[in-house]
Amino acid sequence: MPALTPKITLTATLLDYSGAALGTAATPAYLRIALAGYRGVLPCVPGTAMVGKVTSWPGDIPYVGTQLTVPLWGNDVITPAGTWYSISVLDANKNVLQTAAYQFTGTQTIDLSNAVPIVPNPPTPSTLQYLPCTGAVPGTAYVAPGQVLMVFYNGEALTPGGLSLPVLSYTLTAGKQIALNFTTETGDLIYALCFA
C-alpha cells in the first residue's frame, strides 16, 4: 500500500468583533488543533504511520494577522474510525475564546469560517463489550469483533505496546487486529474489551 499524505488543507483567518486581526507579529493569537475520539486506541493512518502527535499544544499555531494554512489527515483515513478534531481559538495570553469539533473527509481545502461543527457522539457504555477474539490457538494473531480498548489473556489484562517489551504485551493494527508478543497455548483464551 503506498504511503498517504494529508489531503485536508485547513485555512483560518482570526478576527475580533470589529473585524480587526485578532493577532499581530508582536502579540499573536493562536489556533489549537487536537485529534479526539480515538478512545484509548493509538491512532494511525494504516500503511503510513502512527499519529504520534495528536495536538498542536503546547506549541500552538500562532496567528499573526495573515491567513493560516494547516495540512491535516482526514478523519476518514485515521484508525480507529469516528475521530474528530477539536479546534480552539486562543487570544495572545492563550485564553481559549472558543472551541468546536469538526470532522474532515476526502480531499479538500476548508476555510474554518465555512466548516460546519459537529456534536461528537462517543460510544455509550452499552456499546463497550468484553468479547472473544478470533484466531488460531496456539498462535500470535487475533482479530477482535470491534475497536479494541484493552486485550485480555486468560482473564488477565495485557500491556499495550510493542513486541520488544519483556512482559506479555500486544500491538494493534487497524484498531482490531491484535499481534501478541508471545504464542498462546491450547486452552488459552484471548478476549478484548471493545466497542462493538
GUMAR-63543 format. One record per residue: x, y, z of N, C-alpha, C in turn. Coordinates in Angstrom, 3 decimals, decimal comma, padded with zeros to 6 digits. Atoms other than C-alpha are relative to their C-alpha. Example, Ala and Ser with C-alpha at 12.3 -4.5 7.8 and 13.67 -1.06 7.14 Angstrom:
2
REC       n_xx       n_yy       n_zz      ca_xx      ca_yy      ca_zz       c_xx       c_yy       c_zz
REC    000,890   -001,190    000,000    012,300   -004,500    007,800    000,900    001,200    000,000
REC   -000,820   -001,190   -000,060    013,670   -001,060    007,140   -000,770    001,090    000,730
REM end
This chain:
196
REC       n_xx       n_yy       n_zz      ca_xx      ca_yy      ca_zz       c_xx       c_yy       c_zz
REC    000,850   -001,172    000,000    000,000    000,000    000,000    000,894    001,233    000,000
REC   -000,834   -001,199    000,018    001,522    003,384   -000,939   -000,305    000,885    001,203
REC    000,172   -000,903   -001,132    002,070    005,869    001,865   -000,903    001,166   -000,400
REC    000,907   -001,110    000,234   -000,565    008,570    002,157    000,617    001,307    000,485
REC   -000,341   -001,313   -000,529   -000,108    012,290    002,693   -001,299    000,668    000,422
REC    001,240   -000,669   -000,401   -002,601    014,593    004,436   -000,698    000,641   -001,194
REC    000,784   -000,494    001,136   -005,378    015,501    001,995   -000,940    001,146    000,371
REC    000,827   -001,120   -000,442   -007,131    018,143    004,074    000,909    001,209    000,188
REC   -000,700   -001,261   -000,237   -005,911    021,732    003,926   -000,981    000,914    000,716
REC    000,855   -000,876   -000,800   -007,445    023,838    006,699    000,591    001,400   -000,039
REC   -000,437   -001,390   -000,050   -007,246    027,623    006,379   -000,810    000,715    001,073
REC    000,703   -000,749   -001,042   -008,172    030,119    009,088    000,492    001,442    000,029
REC   -000,267   -001,416   -000,224   -008,373    033,884    009,469   -000,715    000,359    001,292
REC    000,567   -000,305   -001,313   -008,935    035,157    013,010   -000,186    001,514    000,139
REC    000,327   -001,410   -000,162   -010,682    038,484    013,512   -000,719    000,221    001,318
REC    000,765   -000,312   -001,204   -012,105    040,259    016,547   -001,391    000,489   -000,397
REC    001,383   -000,402    000,235   -015,678    041,571    016,892   -000,130    001,214   -000,913
REC    000,071   -001,180    000,867   -014,799    044,753    014,947    000,623   -000,237   -001,372
REC   -000,580    000,336    001,293   -013,125    042,971    012,019    001,500    000,164   -000,069
REC   -001,462   -000,133   -000,034   -009,531    043,661    013,095    000,623   -001,367    000,242
REC   -000,708    001,267   -000,213   -006,994    040,839    013,021    000,157   -000,248    001,491
REC   -000,078    000,349   -001,417   -007,009    039,012    016,349    001,438   -000,015    000,499
REC   -001,389    000,055   -000,420   -003,216    038,672    016,399    000,902    000,835   -000,876
REC   -001,034   -000,706    000,758   -000,089    040,520    015,291    001,317   -000,734    000,215
REC   -001,312    000,619   -000,180    003,581    039,598    014,973    000,490    000,187    001,433
REC   -000,448   -000,270   -001,368    004,212    041,200    018,378   -000,831   -000,744    001,042
REC    000,893    000,691   -000,932    001,201    039,633    020,106   -000,926   -000,936   -000,778
REC    000,827    000,914    000,800   -000,045    036,615    018,155   -001,167   -000,577    000,789
REC    001,065    000,851   -000,519   -003,330    034,887    018,735    000,408   -001,420   -000,389
REC   -000,409    001,376    000,270   -003,292    031,088    018,437   -001,188   -000,850   -000,424
REC    000,955    001,035    000,368   -005,106    028,194    016,871    000,518   -001,304    000,599
REC   -000,374    001,292   -000,586   -005,074    024,883    018,757   -000,842   -001,073   -000,678
REC    000,674    001,111    000,674   -005,920    021,669    016,903    000,362   -001,286    000,733
REC   -000,238    001,259   -000,703   -006,334    018,342    018,697   -000,870   -001,101   -000,600
REC    000,756    001,167    000,445   -007,340    014,941    017,369   -000,702   -000,598    001,211
REC    000,772    000,553   -001,113   -010,059    013,409    019,550   -000,816   -001,189   -000,496
REC    000,906    001,086    000,331   -012,327    010,380    019,672    000,661   -001,316   -000,338
REC   -000,663    001,263    000,316   -009,709    007,637    019,332   -000,074   -000,995    001,161
REC    000,429    000,894   -001,079   -010,876    006,103    022,649    001,076   -000,945    000,528
REC   -001,024    000,839   -000,601   -007,602    004,819    024,060    000,735   -000,902   -000,975
REC   -000,706    000,765    001,025   -006,526    003,182    020,789    001,018    000,940   -000,627
REC   -000,998   -000,847    000,625   -003,293    004,503    019,317   -000,453    000,352   -001,411
REC    000,482   -000,348    001,332   -004,460    006,494    016,281    001,088   -000,169   -001,050
REC   -000,966    000,191    001,079   -002,820    005,730    012,959   -000,685    000,197   -001,346
REC    000,443    000,042    001,391   -003,112    006,051    009,206    000,568   -001,317   -000,520
REC   -000,510    001,336    000,339   -002,863    002,341    008,268    000,856   -000,002   -001,262
REC   -000,913    000,109    001,120    000,046    001,552    005,975    000,897    001,207   -000,182
REC   -000,790   -001,225    000,136    001,551    005,011    006,505    000,754    000,321    001,279
REC   -000,677   -000,413   -001,237    002,262    005,964    010,142   -000,972    000,022    001,168
REC    000,755   -000,286   -001,214    001,118    006,265    013,715   -000,163    001,517    000,061
REC    000,178   -001,431   -000,219   -000,340    009,674    014,542    000,543    000,260    001,405
REC   -000,698   -000,099   -001,279    002,203    010,309    017,295   -000,244    001,292    000,743
REC    000,323   -001,275   -000,642    001,396    013,952    017,975   -001,442    000,298   -000,340
REC    001,433   -000,147    000,245   -002,343    014,421    018,399   -000,509    001,400    000,316
REC    000,426   -001,366   -000,283   -002,415    018,085    019,442    001,111    000,981   -000,325
REC   -000,998   -001,033    000,264   -000,686    021,323    018,472    000,553    000,594    001,291
REC   -000,446   -000,524   -001,290   -000,351    022,220    022,174    001,226   -000,767    000,462
REC   -000,069   -001,371   -000,508    001,966    023,345    023,825    000,461    001,013   -001,034
REC   -000,448   -000,925    001,039    003,348    024,838    020,591   -001,143    000,372   -000,916
REC    001,163   -000,357    000,805    000,002    026,199    019,409    000,418    000,801   -001,227
REC   -000,313   -000,628    001,280   -000,121    027,623    015,894   -000,247    001,506    000,118
REC    000,194   -001,444   -000,155    000,499    031,393    016,057   -000,688    000,623   -001,205
REC    000,672   -000,776    001,040   -001,769    033,714    014,109    000,489    001,435    000,131
REC   -000,617   -001,329   -000,053   -000,016    036,990    013,224   -000,690    000,996   -000,934
REC    000,761   -000,931    000,817   -002,705    038,651    011,110   -000,167   -000,421   -001,444
REC    000,175    000,510    001,360   -002,407    036,629    007,905   -000,545   -001,421    000,070
REC    000,671    001,300    000,021   -004,302    033,511    006,903    000,948   -001,148    000,329
REC   -000,732    001,225   -000,328   -003,088    030,224    008,414   -000,383   -001,092   -000,989
REC    000,267    001,184    000,805   -002,801    027,068    006,331    000,612   -001,186    000,717
REC   -000,439    001,161   -000,767   -002,571    023,713    008,124   -000,409   -001,277   -000,725
REC    000,387    001,296    000,570   -002,409    020,251    006,492   -000,460   -000,945    001,114
REC    000,538    000,950   -000,979   -004,449    017,590    008,308   -000,306   -001,332   -000,676
REC    000,510    001,292    000,464   -005,167    013,898    007,948   -001,514    000,074    000,028
REC    001,455    000,093   -000,021   -008,777    013,327    007,000   -000,426   -001,016    001,042
REC    000,487    000,950   -001,007   -010,794    011,633    009,710   -000,405   -001,326   -000,627
REC    000,368    001,236    000,675   -011,794    009,055    007,091    001,190   -000,925   -000,240
REC   -001,162    000,875    000,184   -008,196    007,732    006,830    000,656   -000,364    001,323
REC   -000,569    000,279   -001,327   -007,476    007,648    010,580   -000,725   -001,180    000,621
REC    000,541    001,114   -000,777   -007,969    004,455    012,567    000,312    000,271    001,460
REC    001,329    000,589    000,174   -009,937    003,976    014,770   -000,965    000,977   -000,660
REC    001,034   -000,817    000,632   -012,987    005,204    012,932   -000,692    000,857    001,055
REC    000,784   -000,843   -000,910   -015,011    008,017    014,464    000,778    001,126    000,660
REC   -000,752   -001,108   -000,591   -012,251    010,524    015,256   -000,540    001,334   -000,494
REC    000,330   -001,355    000,407   -012,742    014,274    015,036    001,113    000,921    000,472
REC   -000,957   -001,011   -000,447   -010,704    017,442    015,504   -000,712    000,996    000,901
REC    000,447   -001,063   -000,879   -011,261    019,784    018,423    000,877    001,207   -000,328
REC   -000,748   -001,180    000,435   -010,247    023,254    017,191   -000,388    001,175    000,884
REC    000,216   -001,120   -000,911   -009,823    026,196    019,552    000,703    001,246   -000,504
REC   -000,606   -001,299    000,257   -009,131    029,895    019,045    000,416    000,555    001,354
REC   -000,547   -000,528   -001,250   -006,900    031,406    021,750    000,475    001,433   -000,221
REC   -000,510   -001,360    000,113   -006,017    035,022    022,463    001,505    000,019    000,264
REC   -001,443   -000,138   -000,177   -002,467    036,357    022,954    000,490   -000,568    001,331
REC   -000,362    000,561   -001,308   -002,498    035,166    026,600   -000,306   -001,492    000,099
REC    000,363    001,415    000,107   -003,547    031,669    025,464   -001,269   -000,350    000,788
REC    001,327    000,266   -000,530   -007,022    032,031    026,935   -000,842   -000,554   -001,141
REC    000,851    000,586    001,038   -009,407    029,791    024,988   -001,242    000,868   -000,147
REC    001,156   -000,845    000,275   -012,010    032,028    023,351   -001,187   -000,813   -000,487
REC    001,062    000,860    000,510   -013,996    029,311    021,569    000,582   -001,322   -000,469
REC   -000,412    001,329    000,429   -013,810    025,619    020,720   -001,188   -000,683   -000,663
REC    001,045    000,808    000,639   -015,748    023,366    018,378    000,641   -001,263   -000,556
REC   -000,459    001,280    000,543   -015,478    019,829    016,993   -000,351   -000,067   -001,484
REC    000,186    000,092    001,447   -015,084    019,082    013,269    000,490   -001,353   -000,498
REC   -000,489    001,174    000,720   -014,766    016,036    011,013    000,253    000,409   -001,437
REC   -000,387   -000,329    001,361   -012,952    016,362    007,698    000,267   -001,292   -000,759
REC   -000,186    001,204    000,803   -013,032    013,756    004,923    000,339    000,360   -001,436
REC   -000,293   -000,182    001,409   -011,857    013,324    001,371    001,237    000,835   -000,232
REC   -001,081   -000,903    000,370   -009,515    015,741   -000,366   -000,636    001,362   -000,208
REC    000,612   -001,309    000,124   -010,445    019,354    000,180    000,773    001,064    000,757
REC   -000,484   -001,164   -000,732   -009,402    022,828    001,252   -001,215    000,596    000,689
REC    001,135   -000,440   -000,805   -011,644    024,046    004,050    000,387    001,258    000,752
REC   -000,200   -001,187   -000,816   -011,836    027,545    005,465   -000,764   -000,223    001,307
REC    000,627    000,269   -001,297   -012,565    027,264    009,184   -001,300    000,782    000,164
REC    001,231   -000,794   -000,127   -015,185    030,025    008,875   -001,179   -000,640   -000,738
REC    001,061    000,704    000,717   -017,153    027,757    006,500   -000,230   -001,421    000,515
REC    000,117    001,376   -000,508   -016,614    024,465    008,361   -001,209   -000,117    000,921
REC    001,190    000,231   -000,819   -019,705    023,007    009,989    000,394   -000,848    001,209
REC   -000,339    000,782   -001,189   -019,131    021,917    013,603   -000,923   -001,214    000,139
REC    000,796    001,198   -000,308   -020,340    018,522    014,757   -000,183   -000,091    001,506
REC    000,130    000,370   -001,404   -021,589    017,251    018,081    000,452   -001,449    000,068
REC   -000,516    001,377   -000,014   -019,394    014,181    018,690   -000,887   -000,917    000,824
REC    000,743    001,027   -000,718   -021,188    011,038    019,737    000,944   -001,116    000,385
REC   -000,867    001,092   -000,400   -018,687    008,962    021,661   -000,845   -001,232    000,319
REC    000,761    001,212   -000,294   -019,692    005,332    022,179   -000,573    000,039    001,406
REC    000,616    000,063   -001,321   -022,095    004,826    025,041    000,502   -001,252    000,707
REC   -000,468    001,192   -000,715   -021,197    002,365    027,786   -000,665   -001,284   -000,468
REC    000,677    001,226    000,435   -023,750   -000,061    026,349    000,668   -000,623   -001,229
REC   -000,669    000,572    001,158   -021,593   -000,478    023,223    001,372   -000,569    000,343
REC   -001,275    000,549   -000,437   -018,466   -001,356    025,198   -000,251   -001,418    000,516
REC    000,263    001,390   -000,359   -018,328   -005,155    025,426    001,292   -000,792    000,163
REC   -001,104    000,930   -000,212   -015,987   -007,910    026,626   -000,315   -001,227   -000,851
REC    000,354    001,025    000,983   -015,907   -010,316    023,666    001,208   -000,850   -000,398
REC   -001,103    000,851    000,442   -013,834   -013,271    022,415    000,557    000,462   -001,339
REC   -000,671   -000,328    001,252   -011,315   -012,697    019,640    000,155   -001,270   -000,823
REC   -000,188    001,158    000,869   -010,874   -014,976    016,640    001,469   -000,117   -000,384
REC   -001,382    000,282    000,383   -007,585   -016,606    015,705    000,361   -001,404    000,424
REC   -000,426    001,370   -000,298   -005,740   -019,914    015,831    000,691   -000,072    001,356
REC   -000,681    000,292   -001,267   -004,687   -021,337    019,217    000,663   -001,354   -000,183
REC   -000,956   -001,042   -000,360   -001,760   -021,769    019,538    000,211    000,979   -001,144
REC   -000,250   -001,021    000,998   -000,887   -018,537    017,762    000,352    001,340    000,617
REC   -000,348   -001,353   -000,451    000,012   -014,855    017,971   -000,887    001,067   -000,633
REC    000,817   -000,985    000,712   -002,512   -013,164    015,647   -001,480   -000,250    000,266
REC    001,421    000,092   -000,326   -006,102   -012,446    016,667   -000,719    001,231   -000,533
REC    000,813   -001,113    000,474   -008,947   -010,250    015,462   -001,161    000,179    000,967
REC    001,103   -000,323   -000,910   -011,381   -008,513    017,813   -001,243    000,345   -000,817
REC    001,234   -000,308    000,732   -015,056   -008,011    016,833   -000,321    001,492   -000,069
REC    000,218   -001,446    000,030   -014,745   -004,214    017,308    001,292    000,732    000,302
REC   -001,176   -000,810   -000,316   -012,358   -001,348    018,042    000,455   -000,309    001,421
REC   -000,527    000,504   -001,268   -010,111   -002,543    020,875    000,338    001,123    000,962
REC   -000,408   -000,881   -001,088   -009,804   -000,693    024,157    001,072   -000,691    000,838
REC   -000,959    000,769   -000,789   -007,936   -003,465    026,025   -000,101   -001,479   -000,376
REC   -000,050    001,426    000,332   -006,854   -007,093    025,394    000,271   -000,798    001,273
REC   -000,146    000,865   -001,167   -007,081   -009,935    027,927    000,452   -001,391   -000,433
REC   -000,519    001,344    000,224   -005,171   -013,239    028,016   -000,369   -000,835    001,218
REC    000,499    000,829   -001,096   -006,934   -015,876    030,147   -000,501    000,851    001,170
REC    000,583   -000,869   -001,013   -008,690   -013,053    032,001    000,936    001,065    000,549
REC   -000,972   -000,985   -000,494   -005,515   -011,028    032,674    000,239    001,072   -001,055
REC   -000,209   -001,110    000,940   -005,152   -007,566    031,098    001,439    000,007   -000,490
REC   -001,329   -000,084    000,604   -002,236   -007,321    028,703    000,420    001,456   -000,148
REC   -000,553   -001,330    000,164    000,045   -004,333    028,279    000,054    000,342   -001,481
REC   -000,165   -000,403    001,390   -000,367   -002,461    025,008    001,412    000,525   -000,183
REC   -001,358   -000,480    000,206    002,936   -001,602    023,465    000,601   -000,619   -001,222
REC   -000,708    000,527    001,145    005,351   -003,432    021,312    000,522   -001,387    000,235
REC   -000,512    001,356   -000,069    006,882   -006,735    020,573    001,299   -000,097    000,786
REC   -001,268    000,041   -000,719    010,092   -005,737    022,388   -000,165    000,079    001,513
REC    000,189   -000,078   -001,446    008,516   -005,376    025,835    000,227   -001,370    000,634
REC   -000,268    001,282   -000,647    009,609   -008,079    028,317   -001,220   -000,617    000,682
REC    001,206    000,526   -000,627    006,048   -008,542    029,620   -000,954   -000,477   -001,091
REC    001,014    000,401    000,973    003,012   -010,070    027,966   -000,638    001,263   -000,563
REC    000,517   -001,222    000,603    002,013   -007,373    025,514   -000,543   -000,275   -001,397
REC    000,575    000,119    001,329    000,353   -006,729    022,192    000,131    001,338   -000,726
REC    000,133   -001,204    000,818    000,215   -004,254    019,341   -001,267   -000,133   -000,831
REC    001,231   -000,028    000,793   -002,824   -003,219    017,324    000,275    000,594   -001,362
REC    000,051   -000,649    001,305   -003,279   -002,502    013,655   -001,465    000,069   -000,389
REC    001,376   -000,245    000,433   -006,470   -001,116    012,173   -000,989   -000,049    001,164
REC    000,873   -000,062   -001,161   -007,850   -000,923    015,740   -000,610   -001,309    000,433
REC    000,632    001,285   -000,307   -008,945   -004,604    015,673    000,955   -001,175   -000,076
REC   -000,920    001,120    000,212   -006,001   -006,770    014,607    001,066    000,012    001,093
REC   -000,856    000,108   -001,183   -004,010   -007,959    017,614    001,182   -000,891   -000,320
REC   -001,223    000,806    000,134   -000,400   -009,148    017,425    000,597   -000,146    001,389
REC   -000,568    000,268   -001,319    000,793   -010,781    020,648    001,516   -000,122   -000,102
REC   -001,460    000,191   -000,002    004,485   -010,767    021,628    000,362   -001,370    000,583
REC   -000,199    001,361   -000,497    004,074   -014,384    022,799   -000,975   -000,906   -000,736
REC    000,871    000,967    000,669    002,425   -017,550    021,499   -000,943   -000,624    001,013
REC    000,978    000,633   -000,878   -000,784   -018,822    023,072    000,162   -001,526   -000,063
REC   -000,036    001,463   -000,060   -001,168   -022,475    024,055   -001,423   -000,534   -000,023
REC    001,312    000,631    000,040   -004,052   -024,914    023,705   -000,759    000,290    001,290
REC    000,838   -000,316   -001,149   -006,894   -023,872    026,004    000,025    001,464    000,400
REC   -000,073   -001,421   -000,333   -005,848   -020,204    026,210   -001,167    000,751   -000,632
REC    001,083   -000,834    000,492   -008,499   -017,527    025,721    000,497    001,426   -000,190
REC   -000,309   -001,396    000,274   -008,000   -014,102    024,109   -001,322    000,734   -000,160
REC    001,208   -000,830    000,033   -010,746   -011,570    024,787    000,429    001,460   -000,149
REC   -000,281   -001,428    000,102   -010,983   -007,849    024,098   -001,182    000,778    000,563
REC    000,991   -000,993   -000,385   -012,831   -005,009    025,740   -000,043    000,935   -001,194
REC    000,034   -000,729    001,260   -014,027   -003,328    022,577   -001,351    000,658   -000,226
REC    001,209   -000,669    000,430   -016,560   -001,031    021,016   -000,532   -000,781   -001,186
REC    000,519    000,888    001,043   -018,652   -003,484    019,022   -001,249    000,587   -000,626
REM end
